Amino acid sequence: MLDLVEMYTLADPLFFEEPSRLTDDSPNALVAPADLSVTRLDPPPGWRRERDGLWHVVSPEAPDLPEQGWKIHVSATVDNADAVCREVWDHCTEHGLVFKYLLNRNILVAANTKYAPRASSGKLLTVYPRDEEELERTLHALSARVGGQPGPYVLSDLRWDRGPLHVRYGAFRQMWCLDEHGSRVPALRGPDGALVPDRRLPSFTPPPWVVLPSFLQPHLDARSTGERVPYLIDRALHFSNGGGIYLGRREEDGTRVVLKEARPHAGLDRELRDAVSRQTREEENLRRLDGVPGVPRFLDSFTLGGHRFLVQEYKEGRTLGSWCAVHHPGVTEAYADADSLAAFTGRALRILGRLEAVLDAVHDRGLVFADLHANNVLVDEDDEVCLIDYELAFDAKREGHRAPLGAPGFASADRVGTAVDRYALAATRLSVFLPFSRITALSPHKAAELVDVLRELYPVPREWADEIERELVPERPEEAPGRPPVSLGSVAAGITASATPERTDRLFPGDLQQFLSGGYGVAHGAAGVLWALERAGGDRFPEHEEWLVSAARRLRSPGQGFYDGVSGLAYVLDHLGHRDEADDLLERHAGDECGGISLFSGMAGVCAALVHLSRGGAGDARMTRALALGGRLSEAVAEAEAATEPPRPGRAGLMRGWSGVALALLNLYRATGDGLWLDTAARALHLDLDQCVSAPDGTLLVRDRGARALPNIDAGGLGVALVVKEFLEHREDGRCAESLPALTRSCHTLLYAQADLFHGKAGQVAALARLGGAPEALRSRIAELEWYALPFRGQTAFHGGRVPRLSMDLATGGAGVLLALASAEGGGRPFLPFFSEAP
């Protein structure tokens, strides 16, 4: 989902928002006027035009389409989009072809920015031929109209001739199935009639049963050009929509190099420049900086398959952000003391001093770097630094210029020249010590508070901290909002102040996932927020509950999951007293498929919800289904125990792993008294404990990808700890009892990158309250939430996710913080469903 973030931050500076709400007069408008002229055309008699998400769909009144087949995607640039769209409109309406086109050119640009989804980027139109004969005719006819027009290569497709036409086999109408993790995904129908995932990858990969039409074979063969370059690729380091970055070797002598790829017409910035344009500038900048210590040397450039490549010197090291994650005791240790923080401070100050020296050298060559943040700085084993990524750097004499891209929290809106870099350097300094400091993008005056925290926690020189404050804090202190209080009342008021009951897509702003899953769910939608408000203070909001009831009635093909689907929505409706609506919702979707083990979206969450919602005891249909799901979960536990391959990283913990399964089985035990459910719950917990690793200080964390280990509620040690404690209330288990103190140590880590319940500081507060932490420690964790608090309409709000946008939802925003505070004030009362009332 990370590749969707940029698109959903364009239309609103405070909240994630649908890119379709980006209008000509929006502050972030990319193109104006943005409308396509075909939108002003009336469809021919017997045709209709309907809005579907980001698309206008144009079709005959009774289209005779198969459910899947070969579709044509047409790409375009901002400049030729209108003309290309008109040509395709004319052909399709003349020949009875169903087609769709993007709402406007702003959406076209948003879908083709640097970090837009690679598999779907570049598409302006989609045409739906009814069979392969019509596909061939249409390709030839459209090629005669628009063939050779510039447009980005659609990576998921096969390009026809020189573009901008591309083809891909896929679904023509919405079909859904469950993937191997139980997530609801777009589907195709296989040759046996069963639905299978329609995998939309950034490469041309037709389903294995589909035979490529013979007239497409020459275009597939044309992709193998036979061109050779004197470099060997070892592995990919990073991908964006603009191209990949690869670690390689020079063939003649084995010298390690970095190759940077740039795709034409793709990876657009706010000046509408593509990746090739920026890479050309990067080459010029590297040539200008040749010989500067701490700057990689330019070695070569070439074009291959229409893509431009830049070759530069390979520099050892990890990013400064990664270095902090490994070495910062506030992140890696429980109970970090003054000595460890002081030792870190000394080392960090030396590294930051070396970074400043490299930046000064860049300025001495007359350039502004313009993209300084912790992930564009490499630190080697000797703490020497290298500054990487010069595609945004510009001549310091260029009057009034600002970079067209920039990391939120590090890019200033009003600085020009080298002052751009001085601001970013101050922000980078702060981020090394406080990894959540990017929230200053939402409230610049927050920087003053964070500098105070810096001074309080770390022995940094006074003048050094003062310089950060001078750079980051706006000059008009009278405009600074008051410090928002972290209290139940203020957080709840901030949530309710954000409500938009007039909208149908969402009630409260939250994580961008709400736009993908419907805006009604427990994790990211209205159900979770309303449940949190009621649980935290007994507050009821009839207008908002009616919104939720209406949303439940509108659902057509939702998933079954608890945190993202029907079972969670029914649970909340029932909790709020809307029992008939909950029953009706469950009845309408009783036959829907459920798969995957997870509490979040799979069988564990559905099972636990059905236990809670069962009405008539052991003979109740819902209890019968819950027991059946419990049996399937027990089988999954046995299969995992017998597996010879190690488990996939990122699939442990409360929401995605076996701890969530154990919680569901505990609920079955409470409902039935059958000890076999406890037996299996213990085995499930042991599977998660198998995926834990011990940190050097003895803290038990969940192993994640690479060298990472997680402490959080969602997929980390704290989520495991919560279920272990719950289990030990019912049965003794030596391994669980021995592991619990080490798992609980994560409650005493100083720093989290965010405030939220699932991944951040609020989860730490809630877990500490639930696990019986000392009152003094709990007061300290609650006070630390103030570091993250932001003003919103005179109340308190929090950012959610990895980019600075406010969120009110349960998983990533204010509703989760509210639940954590209520748990702390309520003596450890449950802050998530399915846990017992007694802590």
ABEGO torsion letter per residue (X at the ends): XAAAAAAAAAABAABBBBAAABBAABAABABOBABBAAAABBBBBGBBBBBBEABBBBBBABBBBBABEBBBBBBBBAAAAAAAAAAAAAAAAAAGBBBBBBABAAAAAAAABAABBAAABGBABBBBBABAAAAAAAAAAAAAAABGBBBBBBAABBBBEAOABBBBBBBABBBBBBBAAGBBBBBBBBAAGBBBBBBBBABBBBBAABBBBAAAAAAAAAABAGBBBABBBABBABBBAAEBBBBBBBAAAGBBBBBBBBBBGBGBBAAGBBAAAAAAAAAAAAAAABGBBGBBBBABBBBBGGBBBBBBBBBBEBBAAAAAAAABAAAABBGBBAAAAAAAAAAAAAAAAAAAAAAAAAAAAGBBAGABBAAABBBBAAGBBBBBGAAABBBAABBGBBBABEBBGABBAABBEAAAAAAAAAAAAAAAABAAAAAAAABAAAAAAAAAAAAAABBBBAAAAAAAAAAABBABAAABBBBBBBBAAAAAAAAAAABBAABAABABBBBAAAAAAGGABAAABAAAAAAAAAAAAGBBBAAAAAAAAAAAAABABBBABAAABAAAAAAAAAAAGBAAAAAAAAAAAAABBBBEABAAABAAAAAAAAAAABAAEAABAAAAAAAAAAAAAAAAAAAAAABABBBBBGABEAAABAAAAAAAAAAAAAAAGBAAAAAAAAAAAAAAAAABBBBAAGBBBBBBBEABBBABAAABAAAAAAAAAAAAAABBBAAAAAAAAAAAAAAABABBABABAAABAAAAAAAAAAAGBBAAAAAAAAAAAAAABBBBGGBBBBBBEABBBBBABAAABAAAAAAAAAAAAAGGBBABBGBBABX
